[in-house]
Amino acid sequence: MTRSETVFRRFALVLLVATGFLAMAGSVLAQRPNYLLFTDPQRRYSVEFPKEWQWLMVSGAGEPLVTFIHPRKEAAVVVERYRMRQPLARDEVTDLFAQIETDVLKENQPRATDVAGKIVTQNGRRIILIDYFRPGLDTRERVRQYSYPVGQDLYRVTCMALSTEFPKYEATFETVASSLKGSSEVVPPPAARK
């Protein structure tokens, strides 16, 4: 084994241990029983998810997103953050903004059907709720997207399940979506608190 391979393996081990530690530390802060807390590494948002679900962070050319997956892969939740060019005040979350979000979804998912968006109030926040269907591998999926504009940040929590299984996960989806906290609400790690 070369020196660079040894250094790489040690780095990978340290990274694995640190990731495990962060996941365990975050789980202590979850407020609901049987849920864990995920906090974005840059502390841009946090969200609670069922403790038996697995999570996967995906970083591409844009903002990283996180996916939470049911153990039997019957359901999943994706959380993403998008930085808007202009801040949006609470009273600017209007039917026009709901229509824009719905149009963006249709553009990004051209095979989506029965797309219906509306404004709802959740935990004192005005959000856009979009329900739709899309083709899955073997059957149709039912999808619900919660769009939370907070200042210049737009958070999207997209929840999906097989259309026949969606009612079984609807309460879980609502719990995950309502637990979302933006960067201004994320609690600092214990060592950083004064």
One Martini backbone bead per residue (centre of mass of N, CA, C, O) as a GRO file, in nm:
protein
  194
    1MET     BB    1   0.097   0.037   0.023
    2THR     BB    2   0.062   0.353  -0.020
    3ARG     BB    3   0.068   0.658   0.118
    4SER     BB    4  -0.188   0.771  -0.023
    5GLU     BB    5  -0.373   0.535   0.060
    6THR     BB    6  -0.346   0.574   0.364
    7VAL     BB    7  -0.451   0.861   0.377
    8PHE     BB    8  -0.723   0.805   0.248
    9ARG     BB    9  -0.826   0.597   0.456
   10ARG     BB   10  -0.811   0.784   0.701
   11PHE     BB   11  -0.998   1.000   0.592
   12ALA     BB   12  -1.244   0.815   0.550
   13LEU     BB   13  -1.271   0.732   0.847
   14VAL     BB   14  -1.307   1.012   0.968
   15LEU     BB   15  -1.557   1.085   0.798
   16LEU     BB   16  -1.736   0.854   0.896
   17VAL     BB   17  -1.730   0.922   1.198
   18ALA     BB   18  -1.833   1.216   1.174
   19THR     BB   19  -2.103   1.147   1.042
   20GLY     BB   20  -2.208   0.968   1.271
   21PHE     BB   21  -2.193   1.182   1.491
   22LEU     BB   22  -2.385   1.389   1.359
   23ALA     BB   23  -2.628   1.202   1.349
   24MET     BB   24  -2.645   1.152   1.656
   25ALA     BB   25  -2.660   1.446   1.751
   26GLY     BB   26  -2.921   1.517   1.594
   27SER     BB   27  -3.115   1.303   1.726
   28VAL     BB   28  -3.142   1.446   2.006
   29LEU     BB   29  -3.313   1.706   1.883
   30ALA     BB   30  -3.558   1.566   1.843
   31GLN     BB   31  -3.911   1.615   1.917
   32ARG     BB   32  -3.997   1.338   1.815
   33PRO     BB   33  -4.089   1.038   1.835
   34ASN     BB   34  -3.921   0.836   1.604
   35TYR     BB   35  -3.719   1.074   1.540
   36LEU     BB   36  -3.493   1.255   1.342
   37LEU     BB   37  -3.229   1.491   1.290
   38PHE     BB   38  -3.168   1.699   1.012
   39THR     BB   39  -2.868   1.880   0.919
   40ASP     BB   40  -2.732   2.080   0.730
   41PRO     BB   41  -2.397   2.135   0.702
   42GLN     BB   42  -2.463   2.465   0.655
   43ARG     BB   43  -2.731   2.539   0.815
   44ARG     BB   44  -3.002   2.591   0.620
   45TYR     BB   45  -3.143   2.329   0.749
   46SER     BB   46  -3.411   2.139   0.908
   47VAL     BB   47  -3.526   1.790   0.967
   48GLU     BB   48  -3.758   1.551   1.031
   49PHE     BB   49  -3.733   1.183   1.058
   50PRO     BB   50  -3.769   0.866   1.041
   51LYS     BB   51  -3.556   0.648   1.202
   52GLU     BB   52  -3.580   0.404   0.974
   53TRP     BB   53  -3.479   0.592   0.778
   54GLN     BB   54  -3.293   0.687   0.508
   55TRP     BB   55  -3.011   0.889   0.408
   56LEU     BB   56  -2.927   1.120   0.125
   57MET     BB   57  -2.674   1.309  -0.011
   58VAL     BB   58  -2.689   1.548  -0.286
   59SER     BB   59  -2.426   1.664  -0.509
   60GLY     BB   60  -2.394   1.896  -0.752
   61ALA     BB   61  -2.406   2.193  -0.920
   62GLY     BB   62  -2.588   2.268  -0.698
   63GLU     BB   63  -2.776   2.228  -0.454
   64PRO     BB   64  -2.811   2.042  -0.201
   65LEU     BB   65  -2.974   1.730  -0.128
   66VAL     BB   66  -3.224   1.538   0.049
   67THR     BB   67  -3.293   1.187   0.110
   68PHE     BB   68  -3.574   0.996   0.223
   69ILE     BB   69  -3.600   0.637   0.293
   70HIS     BB   70  -3.775   0.377   0.296
   71PRO     BB   71  -3.694   0.054   0.363
   72ARG     BB   72  -3.910  -0.052   0.121
   73LYS     BB   73  -3.941   0.179  -0.096
   74GLU     BB   74  -4.245   0.326  -0.078
   75ALA     BB   75  -4.098   0.594   0.023
   76ALA     BB   76  -4.031   0.959  -0.008
   77VAL     BB   77  -3.802   1.240   0.070
   78VAL     BB   78  -3.736   1.573  -0.053
   79VAL     BB   79  -3.482   1.822   0.018
   80GLU     BB   80  -3.472   2.169  -0.082
   81ARG     BB   81  -3.269   2.453  -0.176
   82TYR     BB   82  -3.347   2.787  -0.295
   83ARG     BB   83  -3.209   3.075  -0.435
   84MET     BB   84  -3.337   3.373  -0.461
   85ARG     BB   85  -3.321   3.692  -0.602
   86GLN     BB   86  -3.576   3.758  -0.420
   87PRO     BB   87  -3.738   3.844  -0.164
   88LEU     BB   88  -4.012   3.699   0.038
   89ALA     BB   89  -4.292   3.784   0.170
   90ARG     BB   90  -4.565   3.666   0.321
   91ASP     BB   91  -4.769   3.850   0.136
   92GLU     BB   92  -4.627   3.718  -0.142
   93VAL     BB   93  -4.794   3.457  -0.092
   94THR     BB   94  -4.960   3.383  -0.376
   95ASP     BB   95  -5.126   3.282  -0.649
   96LEU     BB   96  -4.890   3.353  -0.832
   97PHE     BB   97  -4.677   3.183  -0.687
   98ALA     BB   98  -4.830   2.915  -0.720
   99GLN     BB   99  -4.821   2.921  -1.031
  100ILE     BB  100  -4.517   2.922  -1.062
  101GLU     BB  101  -4.461   2.654  -0.915
  102THR     BB  102  -4.640   2.484  -1.104
  103ASP     BB  103  -4.488   2.551  -1.368
  104VAL     BB  104  -4.213   2.443  -1.281
  105LEU     BB  105  -4.304   2.156  -1.238
  106LYS     BB  106  -4.408   2.102  -1.529
  107GLU     BB  107  -4.134   2.154  -1.662
  108ASN     BB  108  -3.970   1.932  -1.490
  109GLN     BB  109  -4.257   1.743  -1.516
  110PRO     BB  110  -4.416   1.658  -1.802
  111ARG     BB  111  -4.566   1.377  -1.680
  112ALA     BB  112  -4.749   1.522  -1.513
  113THR     BB  113  -5.059   1.490  -1.329
  114ASP     BB  114  -5.300   1.646  -1.166
  115VAL     BB  115  -5.223   1.945  -1.111
  116ALA     BB  116  -5.239   2.098  -0.773
  117GLY     BB  117  -5.253   2.426  -0.638
  118LYS     BB  118  -5.203   2.580  -0.304
  119ILE     BB  119  -5.280   2.773  -0.028
  120VAL     BB  120  -5.134   2.739   0.299
  121THR     BB  121  -5.138   2.702   0.656
  122GLN     BB  122  -4.828   2.639   0.846
  123ASN     BB  123  -4.716   2.731   1.133
  124GLY     BB  124  -4.778   3.040   1.024
  125ARG     BB  125  -4.729   2.958   0.724
  126ARG     BB  126  -4.707   3.029   0.392
  127ILE     BB  127  -4.788   2.782   0.149
  128ILE     BB  128  -4.722   2.548  -0.106
  129LEU     BB  129  -4.950   2.305  -0.243
  130ILE     BB  130  -4.864   2.012  -0.442
  131ASP     BB  131  -5.051   1.794  -0.641
  132TYR     BB  132  -4.954   1.471  -0.799
  133PHE     BB  133  -4.877   1.273  -1.083
  134ARG     BB  134  -4.654   0.995  -1.176
  135PRO     BB  135  -4.444   0.798  -1.321
  136GLY     BB  136  -4.318   0.494  -1.255
  137LEU     BB  137  -4.189   0.194  -1.292
  138ASP     BB  138  -4.488   0.027  -1.251
  139THR     BB  139  -4.635   0.283  -1.125
  140ARG     BB  140  -4.797   0.522  -0.986
  141GLU     BB  141  -4.732   0.835  -0.842
  142ARG     BB  142  -4.767   1.018  -0.552
  143VAL     BB  143  -4.744   1.380  -0.503
  144ARG     BB  144  -4.602   1.615  -0.257
  145GLN     BB  145  -4.554   1.971  -0.247
  146TYR     BB  146  -4.365   2.184  -0.037
  147SER     BB  147  -4.355   2.546  -0.039
  148TYR     BB  148  -4.103   2.753   0.135
  149PRO     BB  149  -4.093   3.082   0.175
  150VAL     BB  150  -3.782   3.249   0.306
  151GLY     BB  151  -3.724   3.512   0.184
  152GLN     BB  152  -3.458   3.402  -0.025
  153ASP     BB  153  -3.575   3.123   0.045
  154LEU     BB  154  -3.650   2.797  -0.104
  155TYR     BB  155  -3.842   2.534   0.014
  156ARG     BB  156  -3.855   2.180  -0.076
  157VAL     BB  157  -4.103   1.927  -0.007
  158THR     BB  158  -4.091   1.598  -0.142
  159CYS     BB  159  -4.358   1.360  -0.159
  160MET     BB  160  -4.352   0.994  -0.208
  161ALA     BB  161  -4.573   0.738  -0.355
  162LEU     BB  162  -4.754   0.507  -0.413
  163SER     BB  163  -5.074   0.560  -0.483
  164THR     BB  164  -5.178   0.322  -0.286
  165GLU     BB  165  -4.976   0.428  -0.031
  166PHE     BB  166  -5.009   0.729   0.047
  167PRO     BB  167  -5.209   0.728   0.294
  168LYS     BB  168  -5.002   0.585   0.488
  169TYR     BB  169  -4.787   0.856   0.461
  170GLU     BB  170  -4.922   1.136   0.506
  171ALA     BB  171  -4.851   1.196   0.807
  172THR     BB  172  -4.546   1.183   0.769
  173PHE     BB  173  -4.522   1.407   0.563
  174GLU     BB  174  -4.639   1.628   0.743
  175THR     BB  175  -4.427   1.608   0.967
  176VAL     BB  176  -4.178   1.669   0.801
  177ALA     BB  177  -4.269   1.940   0.678
  178SER     BB  178  -4.335   2.085   0.961
  179SER     BB  179  -4.019   2.058   1.066
  180LEU     BB  180  -3.911   2.275   0.906
  181LYS     BB  181  -3.603   2.469   0.916
  182GLY     BB  182  -3.450   2.742   0.877
  183SER     BB  183  -3.157   2.911   0.919
  184SER     BB  184  -3.282   3.101   1.151
  185GLU     BB  185  -3.384   2.825   1.326
  186VAL     BB  186  -3.128   2.688   1.364
  187VAL     BB  187  -2.962   2.517   1.593
  188PRO     BB  188  -2.689   2.525   1.746
  189PRO     BB  189  -2.443   2.364   1.844
  190PRO     BB  190  -2.347   2.298   2.159
  191ALA     BB  191  -2.053   2.432   2.133
  192ALA     BB  192  -2.176   2.720   2.016
  193ARG     BB  193  -2.309   2.780   2.263
  194LYS     BB  194  -2.361   3.043   2.537
   0.00000   0.00000   0.00000
